[in-house]
Amino acid sequence: MSLVSESNGCFVCGPANPIGLKLIFRIEDDVCRSEFTADKRHAGYRGVTHGGIVFSLLDDVMANWLWLQGVQCMTAKAEIRYRGELPIGIPVRLEGRCLKRKGRLALMEGRAIRESDDQLVAEATASFMTRS
């Protein structure tokens, strides 16, 4: 299932964004998943993917856990921990899951894992405010 809505211009997952990353998210075993490979347009320094791109990937894999289930949301608060670099050209596996729901808040967790060696690149937690 892919996201089709007024959010088609999203930088990370919007198919209508000409400069976007165009990720496709899916739910498997209650985990939101996607893959991404950065190219030179996504560099921060010395052939490494910019940290802002990595955070954007994690923000969207967490949010799409909700969106793909028909729950509109926006990030209320987020924290990221970078664990290693993501060299340009190395595929990364993205995973997002829900830790807890309470009222209009959803506490989410996201992980970015290098495909080449299964090493954790970054992990994030975030609170998302859902629409009532």
Stockholm file with secondary structure:
# STOCKHOLM 1.0

chainA/1-132         MSLVSESNGCFVCGPANPIGLKLIFRIEDDVCRSEFTADKRHAGYRGVTHGGIVFSLLDDVMANWLWLQGVQCMTAKAEIRYRGELPIGIPVRLEGRCLKRKGRLALMEGRAIRESDDQLVAEATASFMTRS
#=GR chainA/1-132 SS CCCCSTTTTCTTTCTTCTTSCCCCCEEETTEEEEEEECCGGGEEETTEECHHHHHHHHHHHHHHHHHTTTCCEEEEEEEEEECSCCBTTCEEEEEEEEEEEETTEEEEEEEEEETTTCCEEEEEEEEEEECC
#=GC SS_cons         CCCCSTTTTCTTTCTTCTTSCCCCCEEETTEEEEEEECCGGGEEETTEECHHHHHHHHHHHHHHHHHTTTCCEEEEEEEEEECSCCBTTCEEEEEEEEEEEETTEEEEEEEEEETTTCCEEEEEEEEEEECC
//
